[in-house]
Amino acid sequence: MGNMPFSPIKIGSLELKNRFLMSAAVDGMAADPIARAQRYAELAAGGVGLIVAGRVLNKEVEFGRVADAVHERGGRIALQILSHMGLGFEPKVDSPAASVVPEGIDIFSNVFPYGRHHEASDGEIEDSIASLARAAKLAKSFGVDAIQVHSAHNSALFQFLTPLTNQRKDKWGGSIENRVRLHREVYKAVRSEIGSDIPLFIKLGVEDPFPNGLKLEEGIAAAKLLAECGYDAIEVSQGLQDFRDPKTMAGTPIRMGTVKMSQEGYFRAWCRDVKKAIDKPTIMTGGMRSFELVEEVLAGGETDMIGMCRPFVKEPGLVKRWEEGNRKKATCISCNKCGLGLMKGLPLACYVKEKWDLPLL
């Protein structure tokens, strides 16, 4: 029998009470640290085993309040860190990127604009590594229980991993070993700042939805290299995002209209293959909504943890409800109005009653 949803798990030095993880999302609540602490405390009280908070800026010194609130309710919390290099992050300036990508390649949209960019120098890459190490040190000072490096979706680290945006000819490009070099250097730099007593996760895109992008075979090879490097757990996700179908967001990790159980677990096969290839815990994400599916993939040994985000935005007490015996599926309808709210400058929350025009783009 495999791992069950409410059984404890130990990842590195971190002991978690169950197999549920809230995947990272920007919360839009930096201006109100008290409300932010209350929001995360509600998630902890609702039974989420590990909450991964989205990226936090250096000026957000109040995040320690959030960690304390989560711990007071028996929860555990991690912070996600990411590099701000790459295409799409600073479209109005000349940003350092993995390499120069011709504008004819249709991989960016008004959400991740193409932007001016140049091939990052060794010095700029080293600066990015140092910045991530500083961010990890700051995160540890907040009292968090784990740190997650972001290398999925359109993040700068993933742009170094996929051959679609990394066309370098030096030690940072070419072979999969070279394209994953930045991730290994980040691991070493972060560990030198935070020590060995706090788990370091990575969120990893393992395949692109574009021709000539990262293929699953190389994504699995990258996962193996990173597990061997020392990362304590891998959250398996998608690489670059394809926004060209805004009615369904089918080319992204936030697909819309996930209603039937057959539509859930759209990264299930990827995670299962990564799990077979590495000896570190994995986290399966991708539209998980039904307790029956959660139970099935854990019992089958396809993953070690289940990652969800939008369902917990809608129902902070979902895990507790399931544990108490009400196993009806999550009430989230995958309409993406929570993300639309963020784009309108609102806090991350369920706005399903709002009559906003959809889709997002």
C-alpha positions in Angstrom: 0.0 0.0 0.0 1.4 3.4 -0.9 1.2 6.7 1.0 -2.2 7.8 2.2 -3.4 11.4 2.2 -3.4 11.9 6.0 -0.2 10.0 6.8 2.8 12.0 8.0 5.9 12.5 5.9 9.5 13.7 6.6 11.3 15.7 4.0 14.9 16.4 5.0 14.6 17.6 8.6 11.0 18.7 8.2 8.1 16.6 9.5 4.7 17.2 8.0 1.4 15.9 9.3 -0.1 15.0 5.9 0.5 14.9 2.2 -1.2 18.2 1.2 0.8 21.2 0.0 -0.5 24.6 -1.1 1.4 25.5 -4.2 2.9 29.0 -4.3 1.0 32.0 -5.5 1.6 35.7 -5.1 -0.9 36.8 -2.4 -1.1 40.5 -3.1 -1.2 41.3 0.6 2.1 42.9 1.4 0.4 46.2 2.4 -1.6 44.5 5.1 0.6 42.2 7.2 -2.1 41.5 9.8 -4.7 40.4 7.2 -2.0 38.4 5.5 -1.1 36.6 8.7 -4.8 35.8 9.3 -5.1 34.4 5.8 -2.2 32.0 6.2 -3.3 31.1 9.7 -6.7 30.1 8.3 -4.9 27.7 5.8 -2.9 26.2 8.6 -6.0 25.7 10.7 -7.7 24.2 7.7 -5.3 21.3 7.7 -2.8 22.1 4.8 0.4 20.2 5.7 2.8 22.7 4.0 1.9 26.1 2.7 4.3 27.5 0.1 4.0 31.2 -0.1 4.8 33.0 -3.3 7.8 35.2 -3.8 8.3 37.8 -1.1 10.3 41.0 -1.6 13.2 42.0 0.6 11.2 44.9 2.0 8.5 42.6 3.3 10.1 42.3 6.8 6.6 41.6 8.3 6.5 38.0 6.9 7.8 36.7 10.2 4.3 37.5 11.5 2.9 35.1 9.0 5.3 32.3 9.9 4.4 32.8 13.6 0.7 32.7 12.9 1.0 29.5 10.9 3.1 27.8 13.6 0.6 28.8 16.3 -2.0 26.7 14.5 0.2 23.7 14.0 1.1 24.4 10.4 4.3 24.6 8.4 5.2 27.2 5.8 7.8 27.6 3.1 8.8 30.6 1.0 9.5 30.5 -2.8 12.4 32.4 -4.2 13.1 33.2 -7.8 15.5 35.1 -10.0 14.4 38.3 -11.7 16.6 37.8 -14.8 15.0 36.7 -18.1 12.5 37.6 -20.7 9.3 39.1 -19.5 10.2 40.4 -16.1 11.4 43.9 -16.9 10.0 44.5 -20.4 10.9 48.2 -20.3 14.6 47.7 -19.6 17.4 45.7 -21.2 17.2 42.6 -19.1 19.8 39.9 -18.8 18.5 36.6 -20.1 19.7 33.1 -20.9 20.2 34.1 -24.5 18.7 36.4 -27.1 15.5 34.9 -28.5 14.2 36.1 -31.9 10.9 38.0 -31.7 9.4 35.6 -34.2 9.2 32.9 -31.6 5.7 33.2 -30.2 6.2 32.2 -26.5 5.4 35.4 -24.7 2.2 37.5 -24.4 0.9 40.6 -22.7 1.2 38.6 -19.5 4.9 37.8 -20.1 5.9 40.4 -22.7 8.9 39.8 -24.9 10.8 42.9 -23.7 14.3 44.1 -24.5 17.0 41.6 -23.3 20.6 40.5 -23.9 22.6 37.4 -23.2 23.5 37.5 -19.5 27.3 37.7 -18.8 29.0 35.4 -16.3 29.0 38.3 -13.9 25.3 38.9 -14.2 24.6 35.2 -13.7 26.8 35.2 -10.6 24.9 38.3 -9.3 21.6 36.4 -9.8 22.9 33.4 -7.9 24.1 35.7 -5.0 20.7 37.4 -5.0 18.9 34.1 -4.6 21.2 33.1 -1.8 20.4 36.4 0.0 16.7 35.9 -0.5 17.0 32.4 1.0 18.9 33.8 4.0 16.2 36.4 4.5 13.5 33.8 4.2 15.2 31.7 6.9 15.3 34.8 9.1 11.5 34.9 8.9 11.3 31.5 10.6 10.0 29.5 7.7 10.2 25.8 7.7 11.5 25.3 4.1 12.5 27.2 1.0 11.5 26.5 -2.6 13.5 27.6 -5.7 11.3 28.4 -8.7 12.3 26.8 -11.9 9.1 26.3 -13.8 6.7 28.3 -16.1 8.4 31.4 -17.4 10.8 31.8 -14.5 14.4 32.8 -15.3 15.9 29.5 -14.1 13.6 27.6 -16.3 14.6 29.8 -19.2 18.1 28.5 -18.7 16.8 24.9 -18.7 14.7 24.9 -21.9 16.6 24.9 -25.2 13.9 27.2 -26.6 15.2 30.2 -24.6 18.7 28.9 -23.8 20.8 28.9 -27.0 24.1 29.6 -25.3 27.4 28.0 -26.5 29.3 28.3 -23.2 29.2 26.4 -19.9 25.6 27.6 -19.2 24.1 26.1 -22.4 24.1 23.2 -24.8 23.9 19.9 -22.9 21.3 19.2 -20.2 24.2 19.1 -17.7 25.2 22.6 -18.8 21.6 24.0 -18.8 21.1 22.7 -15.3 24.4 24.1 -14.1 22.7 27.3 -12.8 20.3 25.3 -10.7 23.3 23.5 -9.1 25.1 26.7 -8.4 22.0 28.2 -6.9 21.8 25.1 -4.6 25.4 25.5 -3.4 25.1 29.2 -2.8 21.8 28.9 -1.0 23.1 26.1 1.2 26.1 28.2 2.1 23.7 30.9 3.5 21.0 28.8 5.2 23.0 25.7 6.3 21.9 22.1 6.2 19.0 22.3 8.8 16.3 23.6 6.5 14.9 21.7 3.5 15.4 23.2 0.0 12.7 22.2 -2.5 12.6 23.0 -6.2 9.6 23.6 -8.4 10.6 22.2 -11.8 9.1 22.4 -15.2 9.8 19.2 -17.0 8.2 19.8 -20.4 7.3 22.7 -22.7 4.1 23.0 -24.8 6.1 24.4 -27.7 8.0 22.7 -30.6 11.7 22.7 -30.0 11.2 23.3 -26.3 12.1 21.1 -23.3 11.0 17.5 -23.8 10.1 15.2 -21.0 13.1 13.0 -21.4 15.4 15.9 -20.7 13.1 17.2 -17.9 13.5 13.9 -16.1 17.2 14.0 -16.7 17.2 17.4 -15.1 15.2 16.1 -12.1 17.7 13.3 -11.6 20.7 15.8 -11.6 18.9 18.1 -9.2 18.0 15.3 -6.8 21.6 14.1 -6.9 22.8 17.6 -6.3 20.9 17.7 -3.0 17.5 19.3 -3.5 15.2 17.7 -0.9 12.0 17.5 -2.9 10.8 18.3 -6.4 7.4 19.8 -7.3 6.7 18.6 -10.8 5.1 21.2 -13.1 5.1 22.7 -16.6 7.8 24.6 -18.3 7.1 27.7 -20.5 3.4 28.7 -20.7 1.3 28.9 -23.8 -1.3 31.7 -23.5 -2.6 31.5 -27.0 -5.8 29.8 -25.9 -7.2 32.3 -23.4 -10.6 30.7 -23.3 -9.3 27.5 -21.6 -5.7 28.4 -20.6 -5.0 24.9 -21.8 -1.3 25.6 -22.4 -0.7 26.7 -18.8 -0.7 25.2 -15.3 -3.9 27.2 -14.5 -6.2 25.4 -16.9 -9.9 26.5 -16.7 -13.1 24.5 -16.4 -11.6 21.5 -14.5 -15.0 19.9 -13.8 -14.7 16.1 -14.5 -12.2 13.9 -12.6 -10.9 12.9 -16.0 -9.7 16.5 -16.5 -7.8 16.5 -13.2 -4.2 15.6 -12.7 -2.9 16.9 -16.0 0.7 16.6 -14.8 0.1 13.2 -13.3 2.0 11.2 -15.9 5.0 13.6 -15.7 5.2 13.3 -12.0 4.8 9.5 -12.1 7.8 9.3 -14.4 9.9 11.7 -12.3 9.0 9.7 -9.2 10.3 6.5 -10.8 13.6 8.2 -11.8 14.6 9.9 -8.5 15.1 8.9 -4.8 13.7 12.2 -3.4 10.0 13.0 -2.6 7.9 14.5 -5.4 4.9 16.8 -5.3 2.1 16.3 -7.9 0.2 19.3 -9.1 -2.1 20.1 -12.0 -5.8 20.5 -11.3 -6.3 18.1 -8.5 -9.8 18.4 -7.2 -11.2 15.0 -6.1 -10.3 13.1 -3.0 -10.6 9.8 -4.8 -7.9 10.8 -7.3 -5.6 12.1 -4.5 -6.0 8.8 -2.7 -5.4 6.8 -5.9 -2.1 8.5 -6.9 -0.8 8.4 -3.3 -1.8 4.8 -2.7 -0.2 3.8 -6.1 3.1 5.4 -5.1 2.9 7.8 -8.0 3.9 10.8 -5.8 4.7 11.6 -2.2 2.6 14.8 -1.8 -0.3 16.6 -3.6 0.0 20.2 -4.5 -3.0 22.4 -5.0 -3.5 26.2 -5.0 -6.8 27.5 -6.4 -8.9 24.9 -4.3 -7.3 26.2 -1.1 -7.9 29.8 -2.2 -11.6 28.9 -2.4 -11.7 26.5 0.6 -8.9 27.0 3.2 -10.5 24.2 5.2 -10.6 21.7 2.4 -8.1 19.2 4.0 -9.9 19.3 7.3 -13.2 18.7 5.6 -11.9 15.7 3.8 -10.2 14.4 6.9 -13.5 14.7 8.9 -15.2 12.5 6.3 -16.9 14.9 3.9 -15.1 13.7 0.7 -17.0 15.8 -1.8 -14.6 17.3 -4.4 -13.2 20.7 -4.0 -15.7 23.5 -4.8 -13.2 25.4 -6.9 -14.5 25.6 -10.5 -11.2 26.7 -12.0 -12.6 30.0 -13.3 -9.3 31.9 -12.6 -11.1 34.9 -11.1 -8.6 34.6 -8.2 -5.8 35.4 -10.6 -7.9 38.1 -12.3 -8.3 39.7 -8.9 -4.6 39.9 -8.5 -4.2 41.5 -11.9 -6.7 44.1 -10.7 -4.6 44.9 -7.7 -6.8 42.9 -5.2 -5.6 40.3 -2.7 -5.5 36.6 -3.7 -9.0 35.4 -3.0 -12.0 33.7 -4.6 -14.0 36.2 -6.6 -16.4 33.7 -8.2 -19.4 35.9 -7.4 -17.9 38.9 -9.3 -19.2 39.4 -12.8 -15.9 40.0 -14.5 -15.4 39.2 -18.1 -13.4 36.0 -18.6 -11.0 34.8 -19.9 -8.0 36.3 -18.2 -6.4 37.8 -21.3 
